[in-house]
């Protein structure tokens, strides 16, 4: 695991098990083969405040940024297109 991936793994730990699981699953299963745009969007997702991120993941809010919306759809197991 690269230092960069280790830092991302640490940022995936949010203190809410379900949230941690979603973020870590993406990091472990999708991140390595993701496009540069999706990697950048995922790093942006990790910078979001927990309440905002939870709102997106519970479909209570929609991200204004299409790249972030795409990563949220991937996190939720939806069609990212």
C-alpha positions in Angstrom: 0.0 0.0 0.0 1.4 3.4 -0.9 1.7 6.2 1.5 -1.0 8.0 -0.5 -3.3 5.0 -0.2 -2.6 4.8 3.5 -3.5 8.4 4.0 -6.7 7.9 2.0 -7.5 4.8 4.2 -7.1 7.0 7.3 -9.4 9.6 5.8 -12.0 6.9 5.1 -12.4 6.4 8.9 -15.2 8.7 9.9 -16.4 7.1 13.1 -19.7 5.8 11.6 -19.3 2.2 10.7 -21.6 2.2 7.7 -19.9 5.3 6.3 -16.5 3.8 7.0 -17.5 0.6 5.2 -18.8 2.4 2.1 -15.7 4.6 1.8 -13.2 1.7 2.5 -15.0 -0.6 0.1 -14.6 2.0 -2.7 -10.9 2.5 -1.8 -10.2 -1.2 -1.8 -12.2 -2.3 -4.8 -12.6 0.7 -7.1 -10.0 3.4 -6.5 -7.0 1.7 -8.1 -8.7 1.3 -11.5 -10.7 4.6 -11.3 -10.1 7.4 -13.8 -8.1 10.3 -12.7 -11.3 12.4 -12.5 -13.0 9.8 -10.2 -9.9 9.6 -8.0 -9.9 13.4 -7.6 -13.7 13.4 -6.9 -13.2 10.6 -4.3 -10.5 12.7 -2.6 -13.0 15.6 -2.6 -15.7 13.4 -1.1 -13.3 12.6 1.8 -13.0 16.3 2.5 -16.8 16.8 2.9 -18.2 17.3 6.4 -19.9 14.1 7.7 -23.4 15.6 7.8 -23.2 16.6 4.1 -21.7 13.3 3.1 -24.4 11.4 5.0 -27.1 13.5 3.3 -25.7 12.5 -0.1 -25.5 8.8 0.8 -29.0 8.8 2.2 -30.3 10.6 -1.0 -31.5 13.5 1.2 -29.3 15.9 -0.8 -27.8 15.8 -4.3 -24.2 17.0 -4.8 -23.9 20.1 -7.0 -20.7 18.7 -8.5 -21.3 16.1 -11.1 -17.9 14.3 -10.4 -18.8 14.0 -6.7 -22.4 12.9 -7.7 -20.8 10.2 -9.9 -18.6 8.9 -7.0 -21.6 8.9 -4.6 -23.5 6.8 -7.1 -20.6 4.4 -7.3 -20.4 4.3 -3.5 -24.1 3.4 -3.4 -23.7 0.7 -6.0 -25.7 2.5 -8.6 -25.0 3.0 -12.3 -22.4 5.8 -12.3 -23.3 7.1 -15.8 
